[in-house]
Amino acid sequence: MKKKVSNALSLLQHQYLHRQKIERVVNFLCEKNNIDKSEFGLASGAKSIDSSDIEDALSEDELEALIKEM
């Protein structure tokens, strides 16, 4: 039972991390293209890609890789 719960939590955490990455890319693209991002219901915590905003921001290479993956 513990293994099933652990696997479920691991899967949820994995999905959550991917959602955060996708929201960062979408927020970035909306800002760069003057798109109203309010219709997407994005989390406010996933809006920064610029390293001047936060310490753990995406690097240019990470951003490029995420966009290519999409």
mmJSON file of the N, C-alpha and C atoms, coordinates in Angstrom:
{"data_MODEL":{"atom_site":{
"group_PDB":["ATOM","ATOM","ATOM","ATOM","ATOM","ATOM","ATOM","ATOM","ATOM","ATOM","ATOM","ATOM","ATOM","ATOM","ATOM","ATOM","ATOM","ATOM","ATOM","ATOM","ATOM","ATOM","ATOM","ATOM","ATOM","ATOM","ATOM","ATOM","ATOM","ATOM","ATOM","ATOM","ATOM","ATOM","ATOM","ATOM","ATOM","ATOM","ATOM","ATOM","ATOM","ATOM","ATOM","ATOM","ATOM","ATOM","ATOM","ATOM","ATOM","ATOM","ATOM","ATOM","ATOM","ATOM","ATOM","ATOM","ATOM","ATOM","ATOM","ATOM","ATOM","ATOM","ATOM","ATOM","ATOM","ATOM","ATOM","ATOM","ATOM","ATOM","ATOM","ATOM","ATOM","ATOM","ATOM","ATOM","ATOM","ATOM","ATOM","ATOM","ATOM","ATOM","ATOM","ATOM","ATOM","ATOM","ATOM","ATOM","ATOM","ATOM","ATOM","ATOM","ATOM","ATOM","ATOM","ATOM","ATOM","ATOM","ATOM","ATOM","ATOM","ATOM","ATOM","ATOM","ATOM","ATOM","ATOM","ATOM","ATOM","ATOM","ATOM","ATOM","ATOM","ATOM","ATOM","ATOM","ATOM","ATOM","ATOM","ATOM","ATOM","ATOM","ATOM","ATOM","ATOM","ATOM","ATOM","ATOM","ATOM","ATOM","ATOM","ATOM","ATOM","ATOM","ATOM","ATOM","ATOM","ATOM","ATOM","ATOM","ATOM","ATOM","ATOM","ATOM","ATOM","ATOM","ATOM","ATOM","ATOM","ATOM","ATOM","ATOM","ATOM","ATOM","ATOM","ATOM","ATOM","ATOM","ATOM","ATOM","ATOM","ATOM","ATOM","ATOM","ATOM","ATOM","ATOM","ATOM","ATOM","ATOM","ATOM","ATOM","ATOM","ATOM","ATOM","ATOM","ATOM","ATOM","ATOM","ATOM","ATOM","ATOM","ATOM","ATOM","ATOM","ATOM","ATOM","ATOM","ATOM","ATOM","ATOM","ATOM","ATOM","ATOM","ATOM","ATOM","ATOM","ATOM","ATOM","ATOM","ATOM","ATOM","ATOM","ATOM","ATOM","ATOM","ATOM","ATOM","ATOM","ATOM"],
"id":[1,2,3,4,5,6,7,8,9,10,11,12,13,14,15,16,17,18,19,20,21,22,23,24,25,26,27,28,29,30,31,32,33,34,35,36,37,38,39,40,41,42,43,44,45,46,47,48,49,50,51,52,53,54,55,56,57,58,59,60,61,62,63,64,65,66,67,68,69,70,71,72,73,74,75,76,77,78,79,80,81,82,83,84,85,86,87,88,89,90,91,92,93,94,95,96,97,98,99,100,101,102,103,104,105,106,107,108,109,110,111,112,113,114,115,116,117,118,119,120,121,122,123,124,125,126,127,128,129,130,131,132,133,134,135,136,137,138,139,140,141,142,143,144,145,146,147,148,149,150,151,152,153,154,155,156,157,158,159,160,161,162,163,164,165,166,167,168,169,170,171,172,173,174,175,176,177,178,179,180,181,182,183,184,185,186,187,188,189,190,191,192,193,194,195,196,197,198,199,200,201,202,203,204,205,206,207,208,209,210],
"type_symbol":["N","C","C","N","C","C","N","C","C","N","C","C","N","C","C","N","C","C","N","C","C","N","C","C","N","C","C","N","C","C","N","C","C","N","C","C","N","C","C","N","C","C","N","C","C","N","C","C","N","C","C","N","C","C","N","C","C","N","C","C","N","C","C","N","C","C","N","C","C","N","C","C","N","C","C","N","C","C","N","C","C","N","C","C","N","C","C","N","C","C","N","C","C","N","C","C","N","C","C","N","C","C","N","C","C","N","C","C","N","C","C","N","C","C","N","C","C","N","C","C","N","C","C","N","C","C","N","C","C","N","C","C","N","C","C","N","C","C","N","C","C","N","C","C","N","C","C","N","C","C","N","C","C","N","C","C","N","C","C","N","C","C","N","C","C","N","C","C","N","C","C","N","C","C","N","C","C","N","C","C","N","C","C","N","C","C","N","C","C","N","C","C","N","C","C","N","C","C","N","C","C","N","C","C","N","C","C","N","C","C"],
"label_atom_id":["N","CA","C","N","CA","C","N","CA","C","N","CA","C","N","CA","C","N","CA","C","N","CA","C","N","CA","C","N","CA","C","N","CA","C","N","CA","C","N","CA","C","N","CA","C","N","CA","C","N","CA","C","N","CA","C","N","CA","C","N","CA","C","N","CA","C","N","CA","C","N","CA","C","N","CA","C","N","CA","C","N","CA","C","N","CA","C","N","CA","C","N","CA","C","N","CA","C","N","CA","C","N","CA","C","N","CA","C","N","CA","C","N","CA","C","N","CA","C","N","CA","C","N","CA","C","N","CA","C","N","CA","C","N","CA","C","N","CA","C","N","CA","C","N","CA","C","N","CA","C","N","CA","C","N","CA","C","N","CA","C","N","CA","C","N","CA","C","N","CA","C","N","CA","C","N","CA","C","N","CA","C","N","CA","C","N","CA","C","N","CA","C","N","CA","C","N","CA","C","N","CA","C","N","CA","C","N","CA","C","N","CA","C","N","CA","C","N","CA","C","N","CA","C","N","CA","C","N","CA","C","N","CA","C","N","CA","C","N","CA","C","N","CA","C"],
"label_alt_id":[null,null,null,null,null,null,null,null,null,null,null,null,null,null,null,null,null,null,null,null,null,null,null,null,null,null,null,null,null,null,null,null,null,null,null,null,null,null,null,null,null,null,null,null,null,null,null,null,null,null,null,null,null,null,null,null,null,null,null,null,null,null,null,null,null,null,null,null,null,null,null,null,null,null,null,null,null,null,null,null,null,null,null,null,null,null,null,null,null,null,null,null,null,null,null,null,null,null,null,null,null,null,null,null,null,null,null,null,null,null,null,null,null,null,null,null,null,null,null,null,null,null,null,null,null,null,null,null,null,null,null,null,null,null,null,null,null,null,null,null,null,null,null,null,null,null,null,null,null,null,null,null,null,null,null,null,null,null,null,null,null,null,null,null,null,null,null,null,null,null,null,null,null,null,null,null,null,null,null,null,null,null,null,null,null,null,null,null,null,null,null,null,null,null,null,null,null,null,null,null,null,null,null,null,null,null,null,null,null,null],
"label_comp_id":["MET","MET","MET","LYS","LYS","LYS","LYS","LYS","LYS","LYS","LYS","LYS","VAL","VAL","VAL","SER","SER","SER","ASN","ASN","ASN","ALA","ALA","ALA","LEU","LEU","LEU","SER","SER","SER","LEU","LEU","LEU","LEU","LEU","LEU","GLN","GLN","GLN","HIS","HIS","HIS","GLN","GLN","GLN","TYR","TYR","TYR","LEU","LEU","LEU","HIS","HIS","HIS","ARG","ARG","ARG","GLN","GLN","GLN","LYS","LYS","LYS","ILE","ILE","ILE","GLU","GLU","GLU","ARG","ARG","ARG","VAL","VAL","VAL","VAL","VAL","VAL","ASN","ASN","ASN","PHE","PHE","PHE","LEU","LEU","LEU","CYS","CYS","CYS","GLU","GLU","GLU","LYS","LYS","LYS","ASN","ASN","ASN","ASN","ASN","ASN","ILE","ILE","ILE","ASP","ASP","ASP","LYS","LYS","LYS","SER","SER","SER","GLU","GLU","GLU","PHE","PHE","PHE","GLY","GLY","GLY","LEU","LEU","LEU","ALA","ALA","ALA","SER","SER","SER","GLY","GLY","GLY","ALA","ALA","ALA","LYS","LYS","LYS","SER","SER","SER","ILE","ILE","ILE","ASP","ASP","ASP","SER","SER","SER","SER","SER","SER","ASP","ASP","ASP","ILE","ILE","ILE","GLU","GLU","GLU","ASP","ASP","ASP","ALA","ALA","ALA","LEU","LEU","LEU","SER","SER","SER","GLU","GLU","GLU","ASP","ASP","ASP","GLU","GLU","GLU","LEU","LEU","LEU","GLU","GLU","GLU","ALA","ALA","ALA","LEU","LEU","LEU","ILE","ILE","ILE","LYS","LYS","LYS","GLU","GLU","GLU","MET","MET","MET"],
"label_asym_id":["A","A","A","A","A","A","A","A","A","A","A","A","A","A","A","A","A","A","A","A","A","A","A","A","A","A","A","A","A","A","A","A","A","A","A","A","A","A","A","A","A","A","A","A","A","A","A","A","A","A","A","A","A","A","A","A","A","A","A","A","A","A","A","A","A","A","A","A","A","A","A","A","A","A","A","A","A","A","A","A","A","A","A","A","A","A","A","A","A","A","A","A","A","A","A","A","A","A","A","A","A","A","A","A","A","A","A","A","A","A","A","A","A","A","A","A","A","A","A","A","A","A","A","A","A","A","A","A","A","A","A","A","A","A","A","A","A","A","A","A","A","A","A","A","A","A","A","A","A","A","A","A","A","A","A","A","A","A","A","A","A","A","A","A","A","A","A","A","A","A","A","A","A","A","A","A","A","A","A","A","A","A","A","A","A","A","A","A","A","A","A","A","A","A","A","A","A","A","A","A","A","A","A","A","A","A","A","A","A","A"],
"label_entity_id":["1","1","1","1","1","1","1","1","1","1","1","1","1","1","1","1","1","1","1","1","1","1","1","1","1","1","1","1","1","1","1","1","1","1","1","1","1","1","1","1","1","1","1","1","1","1","1","1","1","1","1","1","1","1","1","1","1","1","1","1","1","1","1","1","1","1","1","1","1","1","1","1","1","1","1","1","1","1","1","1","1","1","1","1","1","1","1","1","1","1","1","1","1","1","1","1","1","1","1","1","1","1","1","1","1","1","1","1","1","1","1","1","1","1","1","1","1","1","1","1","1","1","1","1","1","1","1","1","1","1","1","1","1","1","1","1","1","1","1","1","1","1","1","1","1","1","1","1","1","1","1","1","1","1","1","1","1","1","1","1","1","1","1","1","1","1","1","1","1","1","1","1","1","1","1","1","1","1","1","1","1","1","1","1","1","1","1","1","1","1","1","1","1","1","1","1","1","1","1","1","1","1","1","1","1","1","1","1","1","1"],
"label_seq_id":[1,1,1,2,2,2,3,3,3,4,4,4,5,5,5,6,6,6,7,7,7,8,8,8,9,9,9,10,10,10,11,11,11,12,12,12,13,13,13,14,14,14,15,15,15,16,16,16,17,17,17,18,18,18,19,19,19,20,20,20,21,21,21,22,22,22,23,23,23,24,24,24,25,25,25,26,26,26,27,27,27,28,28,28,29,29,29,30,30,30,31,31,31,32,32,32,33,33,33,34,34,34,35,35,35,36,36,36,37,37,37,38,38,38,39,39,39,40,40,40,41,41,41,42,42,42,43,43,43,44,44,44,45,45,45,46,46,46,47,47,47,48,48,48,49,49,49,50,50,50,51,51,51,52,52,52,53,53,53,54,54,54,55,55,55,56,56,56,57,57,57,58,58,58,59,59,59,60,60,60,61,61,61,62,62,62,63,63,63,64,64,64,65,65,65,66,66,66,67,67,67,68,68,68,69,69,69,70,70,70],
"pdbx_PDB_ins_code":[null,null,null,null,null,null,null,null,null,null,null,null,null,null,null,null,null,null,null,null,null,null,null,null,null,null,null,null,null,null,null,null,null,null,null,null,null,null,null,null,null,null,null,null,null,null,null,null,null,null,null,null,null,null,null,null,null,null,null,null,null,null,null,null,null,null,null,null,null,null,null,null,null,null,null,null,null,null,null,null,null,null,null,null,null,null,null,null,null,null,null,null,null,null,null,null,null,null,null,null,null,null,null,null,null,null,null,null,null,null,null,null,null,null,null,null,null,null,null,null,null,null,null,null,null,null,null,null,null,null,null,null,null,null,null,null,null,null,null,null,null,null,null,null,null,null,null,null,null,null,null,null,null,null,null,null,null,null,null,null,null,null,null,null,null,null,null,null,null,null,null,null,null,null,null,null,null,null,null,null,null,null,null,null,null,null,null,null,null,null,null,null,null,null,null,null,null,null,null,null,null,null,null,null,null,null,null,null,null,null],
"Cartn_x":[0.822,0.0,0.863,1.925,2.8,3.455,3.825,4.462,3.497,2.217,1.227,1.02,0.954,0.789,2.018,3.19,4.432,4.508,4.129,4.135,3.14,1.962,0.95,1.443,2.05,2.575,3.715,4.545,5.649,5.111,4.088,3.475,2.857,2.151,1.548,2.606,3.698,4.769,5.394,5.579,6.142,5.241,3.927,2.98,2.971,3.063,3.072,4.285,5.456,6.662,6.534,5.966,5.773,4.78,3.718,2.739,3.392,4.255,4.948,5.818,6.538,7.398,6.573,5.472,4.61,4.02,3.584,3.027,4.075,5.306,6.371,6.561,6.565,6.742,5.547,4.332,3.132,3.115,3.435,3.489,4.521,5.671,6.738,6.269,5.681,5.225,4.103,3.204,2.129,2.701,3.665,4.266,4.999,5.715,6.492,5.614,4.409,3.531,2.278,2.275,1.144,-0.19,-0.209,-1.419,-1.994,-3.316,-3.977,-3.951,-3.127,-2.958,-4.004,-4.903,-5.916,-6.872,-7.054,-7.972,-7.409,-6.118,-5.487,-5.514,-5.827,-5.897,-4.583,-3.498,-2.171,-1.876,-1.06,-0.653,0.278,0.104,0.95,2.394,2.627,3.981,4.794,4.174,4.88,5.101,5.294,5.346,6.728,7.744,9.048,10.029,10.613,11.688,12.951,12.772,13.882,14.636,15.944,16.742,16.844,16.498,16.518,15.32,14.293,13.098,13.27,13.841,14.0,15.316,15.746,17.019,16.97,15.853,15.786,15.126,15.293,14.688,15.341,14.619,15.138,16.251,17.26,18.31,17.792,18.504,18.095,18.064,19.042,19.097,17.923,17.561,16.417,15.121,14.969,13.788,13.681,14.779,14.791,14.428,14.974,14.655,13.184,12.607,11.18,10.301,10.644,9.857,9.952,11.135,11.293,10.51,10.446,9.688,8.193,7.697,6.266,5.937],
"Cartn_y":[-1.204,0.0,1.264,1.263,2.433,2.707,1.636,1.803,2.44,2.027,2.61,4.096,4.449,5.849,6.646,6.088,6.764,6.967,5.947,6.06,7.113,7.159,8.148,9.562,9.761,11.089,11.489,10.536,10.815,11.241,10.546,10.885,12.279,12.594,13.922,15.014,14.768,15.756,15.961,14.894,14.978,15.815,15.57,16.336,17.804,18.069,19.438,20.199,19.564,20.223,20.545,19.627,19.888,21.022,21.067,22.154,23.501,23.561,24.812,25.246,24.32,24.657,25.173,24.502,24.922,26.299,26.556,27.866,28.961,28.684,29.684,30.035,29.015,29.26,30.033,29.636,30.322,31.778,32.015,33.392,34.211,33.631,34.318,34.668,33.701,33.936,34.967,34.935,35.936,37.334,37.467,38.78,39.301,38.434,38.851,39.169,38.575,38.758,39.559,40.236,41.072,40.33,39.112,38.297,38.393,38.533,38.585,37.197,37.021,35.699,35.39,36.308,36.071,34.938,34.705,33.653,32.243,32.141,30.835,30.343,31.194,30.793,30.281,30.959,30.517,30.902,30.101,30.39,31.59,32.449,33.643,33.299,32.178,31.786,31.245,30.982,30.384,31.387,32.643,33.649,34.165,33.771,34.377,33.463,33.984,33.298,34.145,35.433,36.371,36.207,35.997,35.756,36.986,38.154,39.341,39.351,38.537,38.459,37.512,36.342,35.328,34.592,33.905,33.204,31.921,31.198,29.907,30.001,31.116,31.315,30.404,30.193,29.375,30.099,29.331,29.907,29.964,30.68,30.77,29.392,28.543,27.192,26.342,26.463,25.705,26.165,27.471,28.019,27.52,27.569,27.111,25.626,24.824,23.395,23.153,23.919,23.758,24.112,25.182,25.592,24.533,23.976,22.928,21.676,21.355,20.184,20.33,21.568,21.8,21.657],
"Cartn_z":[0.0,0.0,0.0,0.836,0.903,-0.447,-1.147,-2.453,-3.456,-3.414,-4.324,-4.038,-2.761,-2.383,-2.805,-2.575,-2.956,-4.467,-5.225,-6.689,-7.171,-6.528,-6.908,-6.619,-5.456,-5.113,-6.044,-6.396,-7.321,-8.688,-9.154,-10.44,-10.398,-9.318,-9.183,-9.151,-8.44,-8.379,-9.754,-10.491,-11.839,-12.744,-12.671,-13.475,-13.07,-11.78,-11.274,-11.801,-11.8,-12.306,-13.788,-14.558,-15.989,-16.208,-15.395,-15.52,-15.258,-14.237,-13.929,-15.099,-15.691,-16.83,-18.001,-18.281,-19.388,-19.117,-17.877,-17.544,-17.673,-17.323,-17.482,-18.95,-19.809,-21.241,-21.797,-21.433,-21.933,-21.465,-20.196,-19.696,-20.46,-20.694,-21.424,-22.839,-23.528,-24.897,-24.942,-23.963,-23.908,-23.713,-22.815,-22.567,-23.799,-24.486,-25.659,-26.864,-26.911,-28.062,-27.738,-26.574,-26.153,-26.209,-25.67,-25.621,-24.214,-24.129,-22.823,-22.204,-21.187,-20.588,-19.524,-19.223,-18.196,-18.589,-19.874,-20.318,-20.104,-19.807,-19.642,-18.201,-17.242,-15.837,-15.293,-15.613,-15.198,-13.753,-13.11,-11.739,-11.717,-10.744,-10.672,-10.346,-9.686,-9.31,-10.458,-11.581,-12.706,-13.828,-13.475,-14.523,-14.855,-14.118,-14.328,-15.036,-16.086,-16.791,-16.693,-16.517,-16.448,-15.135,-15.198,-13.994,-13.104,-13.603,-12.752,-11.8,-12.108,-11.274,-10.093,-10.355,-9.307,-9.501,-8.459,-8.516,-9.338,-9.299,-9.979,-11.354,-12.028,-13.338,-14.374,-15.46,-16.541,-17.282,-17.68,-18.519,-19.955,-20.796,-22.202,-22.851,-22.528,-23.097,-22.629,-21.333,-20.806,-21.461,-21.642,-22.286,-23.729,-24.445,-25.83,-25.914,-25.001,-24.994,-24.701,-23.759,-23.453,-24.641,-25.333,-26.504,-27.598,-27.807,-28.82,-28.463,-27.151,-26.72,-26.986,-26.902,-27.097,-28.559],
"occupancy":[1.0,1.0,1.0,1.0,1.0,1.0,1.0,1.0,1.0,1.0,1.0,1.0,1.0,1.0,1.0,1.0,1.0,1.0,1.0,1.0,1.0,1.0,1.0,1.0,1.0,1.0,1.0,1.0,1.0,1.0,1.0,1.0,1.0,1.0,1.0,1.0,1.0,1.0,1.0,1.0,1.0,1.0,1.0,1.0,1.0,1.0,1.0,1.0,1.0,1.0,1.0,1.0,1.0,1.0,1.0,1.0,1.0,1.0,1.0,1.0,1.0,1.0,1.0,1.0,1.0,1.0,1.0,1.0,1.0,1.0,1.0,1.0,1.0,1.0,1.0,1.0,1.0,1.0,1.0,1.0,1.0,1.0,1.0,1.0,1.0,1.0,1.0,1.0,1.0,1.0,1.0,1.0,1.0,1.0,1.0,1.0,1.0,1.0,1.0,1.0,1.0,1.0,1.0,1.0,1.0,1.0,1.0,1.0,1.0,1.0,1.0,1.0,1.0,1.0,1.0,1.0,1.0,1.0,1.0,1.0,1.0,1.0,1.0,1.0,1.0,1.0,1.0,1.0,1.0,1.0,1.0,1.0,1.0,1.0,1.0,1.0,1.0,1.0,1.0,1.0,1.0,1.0,1.0,1.0,1.0,1.0,1.0,1.0,1.0,1.0,1.0,1.0,1.0,1.0,1.0,1.0,1.0,1.0,1.0,1.0,1.0,1.0,1.0,1.0,1.0,1.0,1.0,1.0,1.0,1.0,1.0,1.0,1.0,1.0,1.0,1.0,1.0,1.0,1.0,1.0,1.0,1.0,1.0,1.0,1.0,1.0,1.0,1.0,1.0,1.0,1.0,1.0,1.0,1.0,1.0,1.0,1.0,1.0,1.0,1.0,1.0,1.0,1.0,1.0,1.0,1.0,1.0,1.0,1.0,1.0],
"B_iso_or_equiv":[0.0,0.0,0.0,0.0,0.0,0.0,0.0,0.0,0.0,0.0,0.0,0.0,0.0,0.0,0.0,0.0,0.0,0.0,0.0,0.0,0.0,0.0,0.0,0.0,0.0,0.0,0.0,0.0,0.0,0.0,0.0,0.0,0.0,0.0,0.0,0.0,0.0,0.0,0.0,0.0,0.0,0.0,0.0,0.0,0.0,0.0,0.0,0.0,0.0,0.0,0.0,0.0,0.0,0.0,0.0,0.0,0.0,0.0,0.0,0.0,0.0,0.0,0.0,0.0,0.0,0.0,0.0,0.0,0.0,0.0,0.0,0.0,0.0,0.0,0.0,0.0,0.0,0.0,0.0,0.0,0.0,0.0,0.0,0.0,0.0,0.0,0.0,0.0,0.0,0.0,0.0,0.0,0.0,0.0,0.0,0.0,0.0,0.0,0.0,0.0,0.0,0.0,0.0,0.0,0.0,0.0,0.0,0.0,0.0,0.0,0.0,0.0,0.0,0.0,0.0,0.0,0.0,0.0,0.0,0.0,0.0,0.0,0.0,0.0,0.0,0.0,0.0,0.0,0.0,0.0,0.0,0.0,0.0,0.0,0.0,0.0,0.0,0.0,0.0,0.0,0.0,0.0,0.0,0.0,0.0,0.0,0.0,0.0,0.0,0.0,0.0,0.0,0.0,0.0,0.0,0.0,0.0,0.0,0.0,0.0,0.0,0.0,0.0,0.0,0.0,0.0,0.0,0.0,0.0,0.0,0.0,0.0,0.0,0.0,0.0,0.0,0.0,0.0,0.0,0.0,0.0,0.0,0.0,0.0,0.0,0.0,0.0,0.0,0.0,0.0,0.0,0.0,0.0,0.0,0.0,0.0,0.0,0.0,0.0,0.0,0.0,0.0,0.0,0.0,0.0,0.0,0.0,0.0,0.0,0.0],
"pdbx_formal_charge":[null,null,null,null,null,null,null,null,null,null,null,null,null,null,null,null,null,null,null,null,null,null,null,null,null,null,null,null,null,null,null,null,null,null,null,null,null,null,null,null,null,null,null,null,null,null,null,null,null,null,null,null,null,null,null,null,null,null,null,null,null,null,null,null,null,null,null,null,null,null,null,null,null,null,null,null,null,null,null,null,null,null,null,null,null,null,null,null,null,null,null,null,null,null,null,null,null,null,null,null,null,null,null,null,null,null,null,null,null,null,null,null,null,null,null,null,null,null,null,null,null,null,null,null,null,null,null,null,null,null,null,null,null,null,null,null,null,null,null,null,null,null,null,null,null,null,null,null,null,null,null,null,null,null,null,null,null,null,null,null,null,null,null,null,null,null,null,null,null,null,null,null,null,null,null,null,null,null,null,null,null,null,null,null,null,null,null,null,null,null,null,null,null,null,null,null,null,null,null,null,null,null,null,null,null,null,null,null,null,null],
"auth_seq_id":[1,1,1,2,2,2,3,3,3,4,4,4,5,5,5,6,6,6,7,7,7,8,8,8,9,9,9,10,10,10,11,11,11,12,12,12,13,13,13,14,14,14,15,15,15,16,16,16,17,17,17,18,18,18,19,19,19,20,20,20,21,21,21,22,22,22,23,23,23,24,24,24,25,25,25,26,26,26,27,27,27,28,28,28,29,29,29,30,30,30,31,31,31,32,32,32,33,33,33,34,34,34,35,35,35,36,36,36,37,37,37,38,38,38,39,39,39,40,40,40,41,41,41,42,42,42,43,43,43,44,44,44,45,45,45,46,46,46,47,47,47,48,48,48,49,49,49,50,50,50,51,51,51,52,52,52,53,53,53,54,54,54,55,55,55,56,56,56,57,57,57,58,58,58,59,59,59,60,60,60,61,61,61,62,62,62,63,63,63,64,64,64,65,65,65,66,66,66,67,67,67,68,68,68,69,69,69,70,70,70],
"auth_comp_id":["MET","MET","MET","LYS","LYS","LYS","LYS","LYS","LYS","LYS","LYS","LYS","VAL","VAL","VAL","SER","SER","SER","ASN","ASN","ASN","ALA","ALA","ALA","LEU","LEU","LEU","SER","SER","SER","LEU","LEU","LEU","LEU","LEU","LEU","GLN","GLN","GLN","HIS","HIS","HIS","GLN","GLN","GLN","TYR","TYR","TYR","LEU","LEU","LEU","HIS","HIS","HIS","ARG","ARG","ARG","GLN","GLN","GLN","LYS","LYS","LYS","ILE","ILE","ILE","GLU","GLU","GLU","ARG","ARG","ARG","VAL","VAL","VAL","VAL","VAL","VAL","ASN","ASN","ASN","PHE","PHE","PHE","LEU","LEU","LEU","CYS","CYS","CYS","GLU","GLU","GLU","LYS","LYS","LYS","ASN","ASN","ASN","ASN","ASN","ASN","ILE","ILE","ILE","ASP","ASP","ASP","LYS","LYS","LYS","SER","SER","SER","GLU","GLU","GLU","PHE","PHE","PHE","GLY","GLY","GLY","LEU","LEU","LEU","ALA","ALA","ALA","SER","SER","SER","GLY","GLY","GLY","ALA","ALA","ALA","LYS","LYS","LYS","SER","SER","SER","ILE","ILE","ILE","ASP","ASP","ASP","SER","SER","SER","SER","SER","SER","ASP","ASP","ASP","ILE","ILE","ILE","GLU","GLU","GLU","ASP","ASP","ASP","ALA","ALA","ALA","LEU","LEU","LEU","SER","SER","SER","GLU","GLU","GLU","ASP","ASP","ASP","GLU","GLU","GLU","LEU","LEU","LEU","GLU","GLU","GLU","ALA","ALA","ALA","LEU","LEU","LEU","ILE","ILE","ILE","LYS","LYS","LYS","GLU","GLU","GLU","MET","MET","MET"],
"auth_asym_id":["A","A","A","A","A","A","A","A","A","A","A","A","A","A","A","A","A","A","A","A","A","A","A","A","A","A","A","A","A","A","A","A","A","A","A","A","A","A","A","A","A","A","A","A","A","A","A","A","A","A","A","A","A","A","A","A","A","A","A","A","A","A","A","A","A","A","A","A","A","A","A","A","A","A","A","A","A","A","A","A","A","A","A","A","A","A","A","A","A","A","A","A","A","A","A","A","A","A","A","A","A","A","A","A","A","A","A","A","A","A","A","A","A","A","A","A","A","A","A","A","A","A","A","A","A","A","A","A","A","A","A","A","A","A","A","A","A","A","A","A","A","A","A","A","A","A","A","A","A","A","A","A","A","A","A","A","A","A","A","A","A","A","A","A","A","A","A","A","A","A","A","A","A","A","A","A","A","A","A","A","A","A","A","A","A","A","A","A","A","A","A","A","A","A","A","A","A","A","A","A","A","A","A","A","A","A","A","A","A","A"],
"auth_atom_id":["N","CA","C","N","CA","C","N","CA","C","N","CA","C","N","CA","C","N","CA","C","N","CA","C","N","CA","C","N","CA","C","N","CA","C","N","CA","C","N","CA","C","N","CA","C","N","CA","C","N","CA","C","N","CA","C","N","CA","C","N","CA","C","N","CA","C","N","CA","C","N","CA","C","N","CA","C","N","CA","C","N","CA","C","N","CA","C","N","CA","C","N","CA","C","N","CA","C","N","CA","C","N","CA","C","N","CA","C","N","CA","C","N","CA","C","N","CA","C","N","CA","C","N","CA","C","N","CA","C","N","CA","C","N","CA","C","N","CA","C","N","CA","C","N","CA","C","N","CA","C","N","CA","C","N","CA","C","N","CA","C","N","CA","C","N","CA","C","N","CA","C","N","CA","C","N","CA","C","N","CA","C","N","CA","C","N","CA","C","N","CA","C","N","CA","C","N","CA","C","N","CA","C","N","CA","C","N","CA","C","N","CA","C","N","CA","C","N","CA","C","N","CA","C","N","CA","C","N","CA","C","N","CA","C","N","CA","C","N","CA","C","N","CA","C"],
"pdbx_PDB_model_num":[1,1,1,1,1,1,1,1,1,1,1,1,1,1,1,1,1,1,1,1,1,1,1,1,1,1,1,1,1,1,1,1,1,1,1,1,1,1,1,1,1,1,1,1,1,1,1,1,1,1,1,1,1,1,1,1,1,1,1,1,1,1,1,1,1,1,1,1,1,1,1,1,1,1,1,1,1,1,1,1,1,1,1,1,1,1,1,1,1,1,1,1,1,1,1,1,1,1,1,1,1,1,1,1,1,1,1,1,1,1,1,1,1,1,1,1,1,1,1,1,1,1,1,1,1,1,1,1,1,1,1,1,1,1,1,1,1,1,1,1,1,1,1,1,1,1,1,1,1,1,1,1,1,1,1,1,1,1,1,1,1,1,1,1,1,1,1,1,1,1,1,1,1,1,1,1,1,1,1,1,1,1,1,1,1,1,1,1,1,1,1,1,1,1,1,1,1,1,1,1,1,1,1,1,1,1,1,1,1,1]
}}}
